[in-house]
Amino acid sequence: GEGQRGGLDVSQAPRAASEGAKERPGVTARAVVISLLLIPPTAYWVIQMELIRYQGHPTTISLYFNVIFTLLILLLVNAVLRWLMPRYALTQPEFLVIYSMLSIASSMAGHDMLQVLLPTLPHPYWFATAANKWEAEVWPLLPRWLMMGQQPAMYDFYNGSSSLYLRHNYLPWLRPLAWWSTFMFAMVWVDLCLNSILRRRWMETERLGYPIIYLPVLMTESRGGLFRNPRMWWGFAFAATVDLVDGLNEFYPKIPIIPARADHFDVSQYLQYPPFNTLLGMRAALYPFAIGLGFLLPTDLLFACWFFYLFWRAEIMASQYVGWREIPRFPFIEEQSLGAYLGLAALALWVSRGYLAQVWGMAWGRNKSFSDRGEAMPYRVALLGCAAGVLYMGWFYHRIGMALWVVPIYFAIHYLVVTAVTRVRAELGPPAHDLHHIGPEIALGRLVGPGLLSRRTLTSMALGYWFNRAYRCIPMPHQLEAMKIGWDLRLSLRRYAVALMLAAALGIPAAFWAMLHGYYVQGASRDPSAATTAFGGEAWWQLSAWLNNPEPPDRPALYAVIVGFLFTVLLMALRIKFAWWVFHPVGYAVSSSWSMNLLWLPLLVAWMAKVLITRYAGGDGYHRAVPVALGLILGEFTVGSFWCLYGMLKHVDVYPFWV
């Protein structure tokens, strides 16, 4: 039914509360084996779309369209299997295990994870020139055991028309990628431990909604209710028609387009003159899938997303009008957003302080109020595992050169932001959540000042840029959503946790393989994969600026972080006190992002549709409209994925429905 603020309750029948409740089979050997077999082609497809061809970017949104499309194909195959050999047909829990494992694997290969790391490793060697002085200034600071600087392998890497499987090409990568794989695995492990600790509070006590899993859960219902609903097919047909027509326009330009993508709308023509010329980066789009995802969100979050997006633009115009734009980066939107995310994490942990104290007591045998038998791991294992993982990550970066006093601050900022993103997705399910270029390395560089940090600490922070670049495809939210699936379906969370770690264990090398294979064929510096050189260079150009032009601590940026933190706390306090308060603090946090620049208009449309339907047709009318929204998502994901696959197989440019 409708939640407190107009959201959608996506949970299934609640799991039996008794400790003796029988667990259902679902995390079966065949489900895990199928997932593991699908992980390499999944990683290959993601890399081909996002890096090699740069057409389609599934891991930049909350619900990965490549995984939904794969799930749809498996459902079609399973329908045939159920007809021919019903005893071998997969069940809903097995499908959802596959969905969860492929989501984790896609995260490993995602746009802001290993895609950024790998091109970072050879970049300072290949692009060193007399002008940038990297050979003299940067090379001596680099940990050679984590870098790749051998000329023959780099030449083929950047120019292509070669093969990864030549000895001189693959051998130099083995040592650095093996070390980075251990770090990535430790990161995923810490995420899982944190989820094991927080799951009970967020799932059973607060009963968060987890809207992101709504579509895959309904797709895989054994009765197939979603696919029997004609209203779903209305939405499917509309979105599919848009993508089919626009896709055909790529091959037959005489076919008129149906405007949907951002490049279909020329907003800049209205922003040529002051004060609107300060908004020249503003964009507009009408993605059907985004309208569908938005329709599932709580009404106040929908309002807050587009309202605060326009609020940020008003801040920029106002600061230009009064002359404050002379201050670099004013009004410090990125720093305000960082403060907002830190505020969300702090509030979530503060509200859970009593529960966390109970978990601590339970872990060490001082609290018998509840049991951890049904958790993904015993609380003691989760606490010790989290500590061990963080210690390894800290040792790893201390060995690179990070000062010992910086290590806890650096990883505390990272995990506070990750925890906030996980909480936001679990409670509200925004279609995107990216916080660009304001991770702990940039925050410390600005707030502490590079002049107070050693050169090796600055270098280590440059090598941490890859997992803090934007937080779009971090694995922790997907793990928690998998636990929600497992809990609702009464599956063994411990077996589910093992399956998720297996997905990461194979997903990491699969992602590295898919990237290297593509680069040695295509060439990392050739179009359309120019994003590779951008990903690889961002950290090193920042390091060069720190080394050559160290600046004092940026006090206005620090004040902006504090303002963002306090404003978030204020918005949450008002939301708790007044039931009518519509300015959701999560909207304030997520609306400044690059993704929201593309999604604000679809969310505005979804908000208007939801308000009108609930006002004139009530809750029943809203629930009757939900299948239409799901059809918009599924229709665009299906036809959009088809075009991406077609372009990859035929080596032609196609219509990329997203971005």
C-alpha positions as CSV (number, residue, x, y, z in Angstrom):
1,G,0.0,0.0,0.0
2,E,0.9,3.6,0.1
3,G,3.7,4.5,2.6
4,Q,3.7,7.4,5.0
5,R,4.7,9.9,2.3
6,G,3.2,8.4,-0.8
7,G,5.8,5.8,-1.5
8,L,5.2,2.2,-2.6
9,D,5.5,-0.8,-0.3
10,V,7.5,-3.3,-2.3
11,S,7.9,-6.0,0.3
12,Q,6.4,-9.4,0.0
13,A,4.7,-11.2,2.8
14,P,6.9,-10.6,5.9
15,R,9.2,-13.4,7.0
16,A,8.2,-15.5,9.9
17,A,9.6,-14.0,13.1
18,S,10.3,-17.2,14.9
19,E,13.8,-18.5,14.9
20,G,12.5,-21.9,13.8
21,A,11.0,-20.6,10.6
22,K,12.0,-23.0,7.8
23,E,14.2,-21.4,5.1
24,R,13.2,-21.9,1.5
25,P,15.5,-23.3,-1.2
26,G,16.7,-20.6,-3.5
27,V,20.4,-20.1,-3.2
28,T,20.9,-23.3,-5.1
29,A,24.0,-24.6,-6.8
30,R,22.5,-24.3,-10.2
31,A,21.5,-20.6,-9.6
32,V,25.0,-19.8,-8.5
33,V,26.6,-21.7,-11.4
34,I,24.3,-20.0,-13.9
35,S,25.3,-16.6,-12.4
36,L,29.0,-17.4,-12.5
37,L,28.7,-18.5,-16.2
38,L,26.9,-15.2,-17.0
39,I,29.4,-12.9,-15.2
40,P,32.1,-12.8,-17.9
41,P,29.7,-12.0,-20.7
42,T,27.9,-9.5,-18.4
43,A,31.3,-7.7,-17.7
44,Y,32.1,-7.8,-21.4
45,W,28.8,-6.2,-22.4
46,V,29.1,-3.5,-19.7
47,I,32.6,-2.6,-20.8
48,Q,31.7,-2.6,-24.5
49,M,28.8,-0.2,-23.8
50,E,30.3,2.1,-21.3
51,L,34.0,2.3,-22.4
52,I,34.8,0.8,-25.8
53,R,31.7,2.0,-27.7
54,Y,30.5,4.6,-25.2
55,Q,26.8,3.9,-26.1
56,G,24.7,3.0,-23.1
57,H,25.6,3.4,-19.5
58,P,23.7,1.0,-17.3
59,T,25.8,1.4,-14.1
60,T,25.2,5.1,-13.9
61,I,21.6,4.6,-12.8
62,S,20.3,2.7,-9.8
63,L,18.6,-0.1,-11.7
64,Y,21.0,-1.7,-14.1
65,F,19.2,-2.2,-17.4
66,N,21.7,-4.8,-18.6
67,V,20.7,-7.1,-15.7
68,I,17.0,-6.5,-16.2
69,F,17.3,-7.4,-19.8
70,T,19.3,-10.6,-19.0
71,L,16.6,-11.5,-16.4
72,L,13.9,-11.0,-19.1
73,I,15.8,-13.3,-21.5
74,L,16.2,-16.0,-18.8
75,L,12.5,-15.7,-18.0
76,L,11.6,-16.4,-21.7
77,V,13.9,-19.4,-21.8
78,N,12.5,-20.6,-18.5
79,A,8.9,-20.4,-19.9
80,V,9.9,-22.8,-22.7
81,L,11.7,-25.0,-20.2
82,R,8.6,-25.0,-17.9
83,W,6.5,-26.2,-20.9
84,L,9.0,-28.9,-22.1
85,M,10.6,-30.0,-18.8
86,P,8.9,-28.4,-15.9
87,R,11.0,-30.1,-13.3
88,Y,14.1,-28.2,-14.5
89,A,12.4,-24.8,-14.6
90,L,14.0,-22.1,-12.3
91,T,12.0,-20.7,-9.4
92,Q,11.6,-17.1,-8.4
93,P,14.2,-17.2,-5.6
94,E,16.7,-18.6,-8.1
95,F,16.0,-15.9,-10.6
96,L,16.5,-13.2,-7.9
97,V,19.8,-14.8,-6.8
98,I,21.0,-14.5,-10.4
99,Y,19.7,-10.9,-10.5
100,S,21.7,-10.1,-7.3
101,M,24.9,-11.7,-8.4
102,L,24.9,-10.1,-11.8
103,S,24.2,-6.7,-10.2
104,I,27.3,-7.2,-8.0
105,A,29.4,-8.2,-11.0
106,S,28.1,-5.2,-13.0
107,S,29.1,-3.0,-10.2
108,M,32.7,-4.3,-10.3
109,A,32.8,-3.4,-14.0
110,G,30.9,-0.2,-13.5
111,H,31.4,3.3,-14.6
112,D,33.0,4.6,-11.3
113,M,34.8,1.5,-10.1
114,L,37.4,-0.5,-12.0
115,Q,36.7,1.4,-15.2
116,V,38.4,4.3,-13.6
117,L,41.2,2.4,-11.9
118,L,42.6,0.5,-14.9
119,P,43.4,3.5,-17.2
120,T,44.8,5.3,-14.2
121,L,47.7,2.8,-13.9
122,P,49.6,3.5,-17.2
123,H,48.5,7.1,-17.7
124,P,51.3,9.0,-15.9
125,Y,53.9,7.0,-17.9
126,W,52.4,7.2,-21.3
127,F,51.4,10.9,-21.1
128,A,54.5,12.2,-19.4
129,T,55.9,15.2,-21.3
130,A,58.5,17.8,-20.8
131,A,55.7,20.3,-20.2
132,N,53.9,18.4,-17.4
133,K,57.2,17.2,-15.8
134,W,55.6,14.0,-14.6
135,E,58.7,11.9,-15.2
136,A,60.7,14.1,-12.8
137,E,57.9,14.9,-10.3
138,V,55.4,12.1,-10.3
139,W,57.3,8.9,-11.3
140,P,59.5,8.8,-8.2
141,L,56.4,8.9,-6.0
142,L,54.6,6.0,-7.7
143,P,54.3,2.5,-6.2
144,R,55.7,0.4,-9.0
145,W,54.1,-2.7,-7.6
146,L,50.7,-1.2,-8.4
147,M,51.4,0.5,-11.7
148,M,51.9,-0.5,-15.3
149,G,54.7,1.4,-17.1
150,Q,56.2,-1.0,-19.6
151,Q,56.4,0.5,-23.1
152,P,55.5,-2.3,-25.4
153,A,52.4,-3.2,-23.5
154,M,51.4,0.5,-23.2
155,Y,51.9,1.1,-26.9
156,D,49.4,-1.7,-27.8
157,F,47.1,-0.7,-25.0
158,Y,46.6,2.9,-26.3
159,N,46.9,2.2,-30.0
160,G,44.9,-1.0,-30.3
161,S,45.0,-3.4,-33.3
162,S,46.7,-5.9,-31.1
163,S,45.8,-8.7,-28.7
164,L,45.8,-9.0,-24.9
165,Y,46.8,-12.6,-25.2
166,L,50.4,-11.8,-26.3
167,R,52.9,-12.4,-23.5
168,H,54.4,-8.9,-23.6
169,N,50.9,-7.4,-23.3
170,Y,49.3,-9.4,-20.5
171,L,52.4,-10.2,-18.3
172,P,53.0,-6.6,-17.0
173,W,49.4,-6.3,-15.8
174,L,49.4,-9.5,-13.7
175,R,51.1,-8.2,-10.5
176,P,49.4,-4.8,-10.2
177,L,45.9,-6.1,-11.0
178,A,46.4,-9.0,-8.5
179,W,47.1,-6.5,-5.8
180,W,44.3,-4.2,-6.7
181,S,41.9,-7.2,-6.8
182,T,42.7,-8.0,-3.2
183,F,41.9,-4.4,-2.2
184,M,38.6,-4.4,-4.2
185,F,37.6,-7.7,-2.6
186,A,38.4,-6.3,0.9
187,M,36.2,-3.3,0.1
188,V,33.3,-5.6,-1.0
189,W,33.8,-7.7,2.1
190,V,33.6,-4.6,4.4
191,D,30.4,-3.6,2.6
192,L,28.9,-7.0,3.3
193,C,29.9,-6.8,7.0
194,L,28.3,-3.4,7.4
195,N,25.1,-4.6,5.8
196,S,25.0,-7.6,8.1
197,I,25.2,-5.3,11.1
198,L,22.6,-2.7,9.8
199,R,20.2,-5.1,8.0
200,R,18.0,-5.9,11.0
201,R,17.5,-2.2,11.9
202,W,16.7,-1.0,8.4
203,M,14.6,-4.0,7.4
204,E,12.7,-5.2,10.4
205,T,12.5,-2.1,12.7
206,E,12.3,0.8,10.3
207,R,10.9,-1.4,7.4
208,L,12.4,0.6,4.6
209,G,10.8,0.2,1.2
210,Y,13.6,-0.9,-1.2
211,P,11.9,0.4,-4.4
212,I,14.8,-0.5,-6.6
213,I,14.0,-4.3,-6.3
214,Y,10.3,-3.8,-7.1
215,L,10.6,-4.5,-10.8
216,P,12.8,-7.7,-10.6
217,V,10.6,-9.1,-7.8
218,L,7.4,-8.7,-9.8
219,M,9.0,-9.9,-13.0
220,T,9.9,-13.2,-11.4
221,E,6.7,-14.0,-9.6
222,S,5.7,-17.6,-10.4
223,R,2.2,-16.6,-11.5
224,G,3.5,-14.0,-13.9
225,G,1.1,-11.4,-12.7
226,L,3.0,-8.5,-14.1
227,F,3.1,-9.9,-17.6
228,R,-0.6,-10.6,-17.5
229,N,-1.5,-7.0,-16.6
230,P,-2.6,-5.1,-19.8
231,R,-1.7,-1.8,-18.2
232,M,2.0,-2.9,-18.0
233,W,1.9,-3.5,-21.7
234,W,0.5,0.0,-22.3
235,G,3.6,1.5,-20.7
236,F,5.8,-1.1,-22.4
237,A,4.4,-0.3,-25.8
238,F,4.9,3.4,-25.4
239,A,8.5,3.3,-24.2
240,A,9.4,0.6,-26.7
241,T,7.9,2.6,-29.6
242,V,9.9,5.7,-28.6
243,D,13.2,3.7,-28.6
244,L,12.3,1.7,-31.7
245,V,11.5,4.9,-33.7
246,D,14.5,6.8,-32.4
247,G,16.7,3.7,-33.0
248,L,15.6,3.5,-36.6
249,N,16.3,7.2,-37.1
250,E,20.0,6.4,-36.6
251,F,19.9,4.3,-39.8
252,Y,17.1,6.1,-41.7
253,P,17.3,9.9,-40.8
254,K,14.1,10.6,-42.7
255,I,12.2,8.9,-39.9
256,P,11.3,11.6,-37.4
257,I,12.5,11.2,-33.9
258,I,10.3,11.2,-30.8
259,P,12.2,13.6,-28.4
260,A,13.4,11.7,-25.3
261,R,17.2,12.1,-24.9
262,A,19.0,15.2,-23.7
263,D,20.5,15.9,-27.2
264,H,16.9,16.1,-28.6
265,F,16.2,19.3,-26.5
266,D,18.3,22.4,-27.3
267,V,18.1,24.2,-23.9
268,S,21.1,26.4,-24.6
269,Q,19.2,28.6,-27.0
270,Y,17.2,29.9,-24.0
271,L,20.3,30.5,-21.9
272,Q,22.4,32.9,-24.1
273,Y,21.9,36.1,-22.1
274,P,22.6,37.2,-18.5
275,P,21.8,36.0,-15.9
276,F,20.7,32.8,-17.5
277,N,24.1,32.3,-19.3
278,T,25.4,31.0,-16.0
279,L,23.2,27.9,-16.6
280,L,24.6,26.9,-20.0
281,G,25.3,23.4,-18.7
282,M,21.6,22.9,-17.9
283,R,19.9,20.1,-19.9
284,A,16.5,18.6,-20.3
285,A,15.3,15.1,-21.3
286,L,12.1,13.0,-21.1
287,Y,13.5,9.4,-20.6
288,P,10.4,7.1,-20.3
289,F,12.3,4.8,-17.9
290,A,13.1,7.7,-15.6
291,I,9.4,8.8,-15.5
292,G,8.6,5.2,-14.6
293,L,11.2,5.0,-11.8
294,G,10.1,8.4,-10.5
295,F,6.5,7.3,-10.3
296,L,7.5,4.6,-7.8
297,L,9.1,7.2,-5.4
298,P,7.5,8.9,-2.5
299,T,5.8,12.1,-3.6
300,D,7.8,14.4,-1.3
301,L,11.1,13.0,-2.6
302,L,10.0,13.5,-6.2
303,F,9.1,17.1,-5.4
304,A,12.4,17.7,-3.5
305,C,14.5,16.3,-6.4
306,W,13.4,18.7,-9.0
307,F,12.8,21.6,-6.6
308,F,16.4,21.4,-5.2
309,Y,17.8,21.0,-8.7
310,L,16.2,24.3,-9.6
311,F,17.2,25.6,-6.2
312,W,20.9,25.0,-7.0
313,R,20.5,26.8,-10.4
314,A,18.9,29.7,-8.5
315,E,21.9,29.8,-6.2
316,I,24.2,30.0,-9.2
317,M,22.2,32.9,-10.8
318,A,21.9,34.8,-7.5
319,S,25.6,34.5,-6.8
320,Q,26.4,35.8,-10.3
321,Y,24.0,38.7,-9.8
322,V,25.6,39.9,-6.6
323,G,29.2,39.2,-7.8
324,W,30.1,36.3,-5.6
325,R,31.0,34.1,-8.6
326,E,34.4,35.7,-8.5
327,I,35.1,33.3,-5.6
328,P,36.3,30.1,-7.1
329,R,33.7,27.3,-7.2
330,F,31.1,29.5,-5.4
331,P,28.4,28.6,-4.2
332,F,30.3,25.3,-3.5
333,I,27.6,23.0,-4.6
334,E,29.8,19.9,-4.5
335,E,30.9,20.7,-0.9
336,Q,27.3,21.3,0.2
337,S,26.3,18.0,-1.2
338,L,29.2,16.3,0.6
339,G,27.9,17.8,3.8
340,A,24.4,16.6,3.0
341,Y,25.5,13.0,2.5
342,L,27.6,13.1,5.7
343,G,24.5,14.5,7.5
344,L,22.3,11.7,6.2
345,A,24.8,9.1,7.3
346,A,25.2,10.7,10.7
347,L,21.5,10.9,11.2
348,A,21.0,7.2,10.2
349,L,23.7,6.1,12.6
350,W,22.5,8.3,15.4
351,V,18.9,7.0,15.2
352,S,20.4,3.5,15.2
353,R,22.7,4.1,18.2
354,G,20.6,2.0,20.6
355,Y,20.4,-0.9,18.1
356,L,24.1,-0.8,17.4
357,A,24.8,-1.0,21.1
358,Q,22.6,-4.1,21.3
359,V,24.5,-5.6,18.3
360,W,27.8,-4.9,20.1
361,G,26.6,-6.5,23.3
362,M,25.2,-9.5,21.4
363,A,28.5,-10.0,19.6
364,W,30.4,-10.3,22.8
365,G,27.8,-12.3,24.7
366,R,26.6,-9.5,27.0
367,N,23.2,-9.1,25.4
368,K,20.7,-12.0,24.9
369,S,17.8,-9.8,23.8
370,F,17.9,-11.1,20.2
371,S,19.7,-13.7,18.1
372,D,21.9,-13.4,15.0
373,R,21.1,-16.9,13.8
374,G,19.2,-15.6,10.7
375,E,21.8,-13.0,9.7
376,A,24.2,-13.1,6.8
377,M,27.0,-13.7,9.4
378,P,27.2,-13.7,13.2
379,Y,27.6,-10.2,14.6
380,R,31.0,-11.1,16.1
381,V,32.2,-12.2,12.6
382,A,30.7,-9.1,11.0
383,L,32.4,-6.7,13.5
384,L,35.8,-8.5,13.3
385,G,35.5,-8.9,9.6
386,C,34.8,-5.3,9.1
387,A,37.7,-4.3,11.3
388,A,40.0,-6.7,9.5
389,G,38.9,-5.4,6.1
390,V,39.4,-1.8,7.0
391,L,42.8,-2.5,8.5
392,Y,43.9,-4.2,5.3
393,M,42.6,-1.3,3.2
394,G,44.4,1.1,5.6
395,W,47.6,-0.9,5.4
396,F,47.3,-1.0,1.6
397,Y,47.2,2.8,1.3
398,H,49.7,3.4,4.1
399,R,52.1,1.2,2.1
400,I,51.4,3.3,-1.0
401,G,52.4,6.3,1.1
402,M,49.4,7.7,2.9
403,A,50.3,9.2,6.3
404,L,49.0,7.2,9.2
405,W,46.9,10.0,10.6
406,V,45.2,10.5,7.2
407,V,44.1,6.9,6.8
408,P,41.2,6.8,9.3
409,I,39.9,10.2,8.2
410,Y,40.1,9.1,4.5
411,F,38.2,5.9,4.9
412,A,35.8,7.3,7.4
413,I,34.6,9.9,4.9
414,H,34.4,7.2,2.2
415,Y,32.3,4.8,4.3
416,L,30.0,7.6,5.6
417,V,29.1,8.5,2.1
418,V,28.7,4.9,1.0
419,T,26.5,4.2,4.0
420,A,24.4,7.3,3.2
421,V,23.9,6.2,-0.4
422,T,22.9,2.7,0.8
423,R,20.4,4.1,3.2
424,V,19.0,6.5,0.6
425,R,18.5,3.7,-1.9
426,A,16.9,1.4,0.7
427,E,14.5,4.0,1.9
428,L,13.6,5.9,-1.2
429,G,15.2,4.4,-4.3
430,P,16.2,7.5,-6.3
431,P,17.0,6.7,-10.0
432,A,20.5,8.0,-9.6
433,H,22.9,9.0,-6.8
434,D,26.3,10.4,-7.9
435,L,28.5,12.8,-6.0
436,H,31.1,13.8,-8.5
437,H,34.6,14.9,-7.7
438,I,34.2,15.4,-4.0
439,G,35.4,12.2,-2.5
440,P,37.8,12.1,0.5
441,E,40.8,12.8,-1.6
442,I,39.4,16.0,-3.0
443,A,37.8,17.0,0.3
444,L,41.0,16.6,2.2
445,G,42.9,18.4,-0.6
446,R,40.6,21.4,-0.3
447,L,39.7,21.4,3.3
448,V,43.1,20.5,4.8
449,G,45.1,21.9,1.9
450,P,47.8,20.0,-0.1
451,G,50.5,22.1,1.6
452,L,49.9,20.3,4.9
453,L,50.0,16.8,3.3
454,S,53.2,15.0,2.2
455,R,53.8,14.3,-1.5
456,R,53.4,10.6,-1.0
457,T,50.1,11.1,0.8
458,L,48.9,13.2,-2.1
459,T,50.0,10.5,-4.5
460,S,48.1,7.8,-2.5
461,M,45.0,10.0,-2.6
462,A,45.3,10.2,-6.4
463,L,45.4,6.4,-6.5
464,G,42.2,6.4,-4.4
465,Y,40.3,8.6,-6.8
466,W,38.9,5.7,-8.7
467,F,36.6,4.4,-6.0
468,N,35.5,7.8,-4.9
469,R,34.9,9.5,-8.2
470,A,31.0,9.5,-8.1
471,Y,29.6,6.6,-6.0
472,R,27.2,5.5,-8.8
473,C,27.9,1.8,-8.8
474,I,29.1,1.0,-5.3
475,P,28.3,-2.6,-4.4
476,M,26.9,-2.0,-0.8
477,P,23.4,-1.0,-1.9
478,H,23.1,-4.0,-4.1
479,Q,24.1,-6.3,-1.3
480,L,21.5,-4.9,1.0
481,E,18.8,-5.2,-1.6
482,A,19.8,-8.8,-2.1
483,M,19.4,-9.3,1.6
484,K,16.0,-7.8,1.4
485,I,15.1,-10.2,-1.3
486,G,16.5,-13.1,0.7
487,W,14.7,-12.0,3.9
488,D,11.3,-11.6,2.2
489,L,11.6,-14.9,0.5
490,R,12.9,-16.7,3.6
491,L,16.1,-17.7,2.0
492,S,19.4,-18.4,3.8
493,L,21.1,-15.1,4.2
494,R,24.4,-16.8,4.9
495,R,24.3,-18.8,1.6
496,Y,23.2,-15.6,-0.1
497,A,26.2,-13.7,1.3
498,V,28.5,-16.4,0.0
499,A,26.9,-16.1,-3.4
500,L,27.4,-12.4,-3.4
501,M,31.1,-12.7,-2.5
502,L,31.5,-15.3,-5.2
503,A,30.0,-12.8,-7.7
504,A,32.6,-10.2,-6.6
505,A,35.4,-12.7,-6.7
506,L,34.7,-13.6,-10.3
507,G,33.4,-10.1,-11.3
508,I,36.7,-8.4,-10.5
509,P,38.9,-10.4,-12.8
510,A,36.1,-10.5,-15.4
511,A,36.0,-6.7,-15.4
512,F,39.8,-6.4,-15.8
513,W,39.7,-9.0,-18.6
514,A,36.9,-7.3,-20.5
515,M,38.6,-3.9,-20.3
516,L,42.0,-5.2,-21.4
517,H,40.6,-7.3,-24.2
518,G,38.7,-4.3,-25.6
519,Y,41.5,-1.9,-25.2
520,Y,44.1,-4.0,-27.0
521,V,41.7,-4.4,-29.9
522,Q,40.2,-0.9,-30.0
523,G,42.9,1.2,-28.4
524,A,42.4,3.2,-25.2
525,S,43.2,6.6,-26.8
526,R,40.9,6.1,-29.9
527,D,37.4,7.4,-30.3
528,P,34.8,6.6,-29.1
529,S,36.6,5.5,-25.9
530,A,38.0,9.0,-25.2
531,A,36.5,8.7,-21.7
532,T,39.4,6.3,-20.9
533,T,42.0,9.0,-21.2
534,A,39.8,11.3,-19.2
535,F,39.3,8.7,-16.4
536,G,43.0,7.9,-16.4
537,G,44.1,11.5,-16.4
538,E,41.8,13.2,-13.9
539,A,43.7,11.9,-10.8
540,W,47.1,12.8,-12.2
541,W,46.3,16.3,-13.3
542,Q,44.9,16.9,-9.8
543,L,48.1,15.5,-8.3
544,S,50.2,17.7,-10.6
545,A,48.2,20.8,-9.4
546,W,48.7,19.8,-5.8
547,L,52.4,19.4,-6.2
548,N,53.1,22.5,-8.3
549,N,50.5,24.9,-6.9
550,P,49.8,23.9,-3.3
551,E,47.1,26.1,-1.8
552,P,46.2,26.8,1.8
553,P,43.0,25.2,3.3
554,D,39.9,26.5,1.6
555,R,37.9,27.9,4.4
556,P,34.8,28.8,2.3
557,A,34.7,25.2,1.1
558,L,34.8,23.9,4.7
559,Y,32.0,26.3,5.6
560,A,30.0,24.9,2.7
561,V,30.4,21.4,4.0
562,I,29.2,22.5,7.4
563,V,26.3,24.4,5.9
564,G,25.2,21.3,3.9
565,F,25.4,19.1,7.0
566,L,23.4,21.5,9.2
567,F,20.9,22.2,6.5
568,T,20.3,18.5,6.0
569,V,19.8,18.0,9.8
570,L,17.4,21.0,9.8
571,L,15.4,19.6,6.9
572,M,15.1,16.2,8.6
573,A,14.0,17.8,11.9
574,L,11.3,19.7,10.1
575,R,10.2,16.6,8.2
576,I,9.8,14.7,11.5
577,K,8.0,17.6,13.2
578,F,5.6,18.5,10.4
579,A,3.7,15.9,8.4
580,W,3.1,18.3,5.6
581,W,6.8,19.2,5.1
582,V,7.7,18.4,1.5
583,F,11.3,19.4,1.3
584,H,13.0,16.0,1.7
585,P,16.7,16.2,2.8
586,V,17.6,13.4,0.4
587,G,16.4,15.6,-2.5
588,Y,18.8,18.2,-1.3
589,A,21.7,15.7,-1.3
590,V,21.1,14.0,-4.7
591,S,19.8,16.9,-6.8
592,S,23.2,18.6,-7.4
593,S,24.5,15.6,-9.3
594,W,25.4,15.2,-12.9
595,S,22.7,12.6,-13.3
596,M,20.0,14.9,-11.9
597,N,20.9,17.4,-14.7
598,L,19.4,14.8,-17.0
599,L,16.6,13.4,-14.7
600,W,15.0,16.5,-13.2
601,L,12.5,16.9,-15.9
602,P,11.3,13.3,-16.0
603,L,11.0,13.4,-12.2
604,L,9.0,16.6,-12.5
605,V,6.7,14.9,-15.0
606,A,6.4,11.8,-12.7
607,W,5.6,14.1,-9.7
608,M,2.8,15.9,-11.6
609,A,1.3,12.6,-12.8
610,K,1.4,11.1,-9.3
611,V,-0.1,14.2,-7.7
612,L,-2.9,14.4,-10.2
613,I,-3.7,10.7,-10.1
614,T,-3.7,10.4,-6.3
615,R,-5.7,13.6,-5.9
616,Y,-8.5,12.7,-8.4
617,A,-8.3,8.9,-8.4
618,G,-7.0,8.2,-4.9
619,G,-4.7,5.4,-3.7
620,D,-6.5,2.8,-5.8
621,G,-5.9,4.9,-8.9
622,Y,-2.2,5.2,-8.1
623,H,-1.9,1.5,-7.7
624,R,-3.7,0.9,-11.0
625,A,-1.2,3.2,-12.6
626,V,1.9,1.5,-11.2
627,P,2.0,-1.3,-13.8
628,V,2.1,1.5,-16.5
629,A,5.2,2.9,-14.8
630,L,6.8,-0.5,-14.6
631,G,6.0,-1.0,-18.3
632,L,7.8,2.3,-19.1
633,I,10.9,1.0,-17.4
634,L,10.8,-2.5,-18.9
635,G,9.9,-1.3,-22.4
636,E,12.8,1.1,-22.6
637,F,15.3,-1.3,-21.0
638,T,14.3,-4.0,-23.4
639,V,14.4,-2.1,-26.7
640,G,17.4,0.0,-25.5
641,S,19.3,-3.1,-24.6
642,F,18.5,-4.7,-28.0
643,W,20.0,-1.6,-29.8
644,C,23.1,-1.8,-27.6
645,L,23.6,-5.5,-28.4
646,Y,22.9,-4.9,-32.1
647,G,25.5,-2.2,-32.3
648,M,28.1,-4.3,-30.5
649,L,27.5,-7.3,-32.7
650,K,27.3,-5.4,-36.0
651,H,30.0,-2.8,-35.1
652,V,27.8,0.1,-35.9
653,D,26.6,3.2,-34.1
654,V,23.1,2.8,-32.6
655,Y,20.6,4.8,-30.6
656,P,21.8,4.9,-27.0
657,F,18.6,5.5,-25.0
658,W,20.4,6.7,-21.9
659,V,23.0,9.6,-21.8
